[in-house]
Amino acid sequence: MTAPALKEWGAAVLAMLDGRQTVLLRKGGIHEKRFDVAASDFVFFPTVAHGHAERVRPEHRDLLEAAAPDSTEDEVVLRAGAKVVAAVAVERPDGLDELADTHIWTAESVRSDRLDFRPRHRLTVLVVQARPLLEPVRLHRDPSYAGCKSWVDVPVSAGWGDPVHDDAALAAVVERVRASVG
């Protein structure tokens, strides 16, 4: 049995589990024409890159060291998943600053890594309801997981814990996102 997995920075995954982050900003991988929500429920496939430290606001940098062991050359550790509550196309990019408290990234990272990167591709804000896995799942890194793509299939049948944020809290986030950028 396989499950869809969305590649996301390991620090952002831990931020969602910790309640610090409720949105994802997506454009798709280099080899994708655009970002598509391939699954409304998915697990997170944690990623790590050396340049993440300067892209995360100082108050959230503690998550970088904590997340590093979840994505190594040999294995990944799946700890969480999410349900997509809303996918909002960014029509007004200047409004992204109003959403800074819903994610861990610096304003410069949002601009350079998301807005300026592949400027013809539309940025999407995903409001997600994060949930921990009841038990973390360790996977040996497989060649099929490689590459700059948003989604991979993983051999997981996960048991889910309670959502980090309830429906009412996330409905308020959706309204803020729509009012700010939609």
Secondary structure, DSSP 8 states (H G I E B T S, - for coil): --EEEEEEEHHHHHHHHTTS--EEEE---TT-SS-----SEEEEEEE--GGGGGGB-GGGTHHHHHHGGGB-SSEEEEEEEEEEEEEEE-S-GGGGGGGGGGSSB-HHHIIIIIISSSTTS--EEEEEEEEEEEEEEEEE--GGG-SS-SEEEE-----B---SS-HHHHHHHHHHHHHHH-
